[in-house]
Amino acid sequence: MSKHTQHLEKIKDAIKIAPLSEDQKSDSMKRVEEWALEDKAFGTLKNELVEISEYFETLFAEMGLSK
């Protein structure tokens, strides 16, 4: 399993239990799945998720993926 795949799985697991609205969770999952299919730069995915909720800034920091 690649490092990006591991990160995506952790992000998806975190989204499921995140203090987000159902719409935010749905939109976040959609973006993660699109990213995986289109193989976008990981930084692009991070930026898109942070636009949905500041929650993701904390999540990425906990995962060691912050700037």
Contacts in CASP RR format, 6 or more apart in sequence:
PFRMAT RR
TARGET T0000
AUTHOR 0000-0000-0000
METHOD contacts of the structure
MODEL  1
MSKHTQHLEKIKDAIKIAPLSEDQKSDSMKRVEEWALEDKAFGTLKNELV
EISEYFETLFAEMGLSK
1 9 0 8 1.000
4 42 0 8 1.000
7 42 0 8 1.000
7 63 0 8 1.000
7 65 0 8 1.000
8 32 0 8 1.000
8 35 0 8 1.000
8 36 0 8 1.000
10 63 0 8 1.000
11 32 0 8 1.000
11 49 0 8 1.000
11 59 0 8 1.000
11 63 0 8 1.000
12 29 0 8 1.000
12 32 0 8 1.000
14 59 0 8 1.000
15 25 0 8 1.000
15 28 0 8 1.000
15 29 0 8 1.000
15 32 0 8 1.000
16 25 0 8 1.000
18 24 0 8 1.000
18 25 0 8 1.000
18 28 0 8 1.000
18 53 0 8 1.000
18 55 0 8 1.000
18 59 0 8 1.000
19 55 0 8 1.000
20 28 0 8 1.000
20 52 0 8 1.000
20 53 0 8 1.000
20 55 0 8 1.000
24 52 0 8 1.000
24 53 0 8 1.000
27 52 0 8 1.000
28 49 0 8 1.000
28 52 0 8 1.000
28 53 0 8 1.000
28 56 0 8 1.000
31 45 0 8 1.000
31 48 0 8 1.000
31 49 0 8 1.000
31 52 0 8 1.000
32 45 0 8 1.000
32 49 0 8 1.000
34 40 0 8 1.000
35 42 0 8 1.000
35 44 0 8 1.000
35 45 0 8 1.000
35 48 0 8 1.000
46 56 0 8 1.000
46 60 0 8 1.000
46 65 0 8 1.000
49 56 0 8 1.000
50 56 0 8 1.000
50 57 0 8 1.000
50 60 0 8 1.000
57 66 0 8 1.000
60 66 0 8 1.000
END
